[in-house]
Amino acid sequence: MANYNFDYKGTLPLDFETFPEVSNLFEEGKDSNIYTGSYEIDGKHVLMPGMIGGSPLTEEQIFNLYDRGDHFGRYDTSEELKEADIQIHEWFKRLKGGRNVGMTTEDKIIDYLKKQ
């Protein structure tokens, strides 16, 4: 498993191959790598992806992933889960080098043109 510079308890790789940047499903003009959702399973708070490979997952697909042992981590408290969720999102921001994070597509184009 890769070193993510935080205590990652998940089994899914945090990389662009598994989680490519795609158009955000909820905010037009923005891009995202991951969506997350939480579930309480067997007394644990489980952080799960809402999409893989740029495609949204159904609830059935999410639970099938969990049954295979794929997740972003199992936590004792909802606070630990929230902190892990923040760290995973921050990981992708760092992976992108902070460039264009949270920018609209139009802003990305303007930013790109300014660098030319």
DOFI-902384 format. One line per 8 residues: number of its first residue (from 1); their letters; for each residue x, y, z of C-alpha. Coordinates in pm, 1 decimal. Example, Ala and Ser with C-alpha at 12.3 -4.5 7.8 and 13.67 -1.06 7.14 Angstrom:
residues 2
1	AS	1230.0 -450.0 780.0  1367.0 -106.0 714.0
end
This chain:
residues 116
1	MANYNFDY	0.0 0.0 0.0  119.5 346.9 -81.5  229.7 599.9 177.3  -36.9 870.7 184.3  123.3 1074.2 464.7  -178.0 1012.0 687.5  -326.8 709.4 862.0  -523.6 567.5 570.5
9	KGTLPLDF	-738.1 273.2 683.5  -888.2 202.6 343.2  -815.2 -66.5 89.2  -880.4 127.9 -231.7  -582.3 299.1 -396.3  -598.2 678.7 -389.4  -477.2 741.4 -742.7  -592.1 901.8 -1066.1
17	ETFPEVSN	-626.7 564.3 -1240.4  -897.3 453.1 -998.5  -1035.8 802.4 -937.8  -979.7 1018.7 -1248.5  -1090.5 1380.7 -1250.1  -1431.1 1411.9 -1415.6  -1707.8 1671.6 -1436.2  -1874.8 1712.2 -1099.9
25	LFEEGKDS	-2221.4 1556.9 -1097.3  -2354.8 1813.4 -851.7  -2179.0 2139.4 -944.1  -2182.5 2234.2 -1310.1  -1845.8 2350.9 -1442.5  -1640.3 2192.7 -1162.6  -1435.9 1873.6 -1163.6  -1396.8 1604.4 -897.0
33	NIYTGSYE	-1200.2 1286.5 -837.4  -1411.4 1130.2 -566.3  -1748.6 1135.7 -401.1  -1780.5 972.3 -64.5  -2063.9 838.3 143.6  -2076.1 689.3 488.7  -2259.8 387.6 619.6  -2286.9 222.6 958.2
41	IDGKHVLM	-2212.6 -146.5 915.6  -2157.3 -394.3 1198.9  -2110.7 -111.3 1450.1  -1842.1 62.4 1241.3  -1859.7 384.4 1041.5  -1754.0 294.8 687.4  -1640.5 548.7 426.9  -1724.7 437.8 73.5
49	PGMIGGSP	-1671.1 582.3 -274.5  -1969.4 711.8 -469.8  -1789.4 668.1 -801.0  -1497.9 473.4 -944.0  -1329.3 527.8 -1276.6  -1530.0 845.7 -1322.0  -1863.3 658.4 -1314.9  -2121.4 695.9 -1038.4
57	LTEEQIFN	-2198.9 384.0 -837.1  -2540.1 253.3 -741.6  -2603.8 163.0 -379.2  -2590.9 -203.8 -481.2  -2248.5 -153.7 -640.9  -2127.0 26.7 -328.7  -2232.8 -261.6 -105.0  -2078.6 -512.9 -347.4
65	LYDRGDHF	-1749.2 -321.9 -315.8  -1775.1 -340.2 62.1  -1850.5 -713.0 48.3  -1528.6 -757.0 -155.9  -1338.0 -561.8 109.2  -1299.1 -239.2 -89.9  -1354.6 84.2 104.4  -1195.5 408.9 226.8
73	GRYDTSEE	-1177.6 281.4 583.3  -1373.5 148.6 879.5  -1382.6 381.8 1180.1  -1502.5 359.1 1538.7  -1664.2 704.2 1543.4  -1828.3 938.7 1296.9  -1566.7 1200.0 1391.8  -1283.0 968.4 1281.8
81	LKEADIQI	-1470.6 903.9 956.8  -1516.8 1277.5 891.2  -1146.0 1341.7 952.7  -1051.9 1058.2 715.8  -1287.5 1197.9 451.6  -1118.3 1538.2 478.3  -771.6 1381.7 456.4  -863.2 1178.4 147.6
89	HEWFKRLK	-998.2 1486.3 -29.9  -687.2 1682.5 72.8  -471.1 1397.9 -61.5  -618.8 1444.3 -408.0  -566.5 1820.2 -386.1  -199.0 1760.7 -302.6  -174.5 1498.1 -577.1  -294.5 1759.8 -823.4
97	GGRNVGMT	-26.8 1989.8 -685.5  -288.9 2239.5 -578.0  -338.7 2340.0 -938.2  -688.4 2422.6 -1052.1  -844.6 2281.5 -736.3  -1204.9 2389.5 -702.8  -1192.4 2602.2 -1017.5  -1464.0 2610.7 -1280.5
105	TEDKIIDY	-1377.8 2482.6 -1626.7  -1381.7 2841.5 -1754.8  -1139.8 2949.7 -1479.5  -909.7 2657.9 -1566.7  -898.9 2770.7 -1929.7  -824.6 3130.1 -1829.7  -555.5 3010.8 -1587.1  -401.2 2795.8 -1861.5
113	LKKQ	-401.6 3083.3 -2111.2  -236.1 3315.6 -1860.6  55.5 3071.8 -1833.3  112.5 3069.2 -2212.1
end
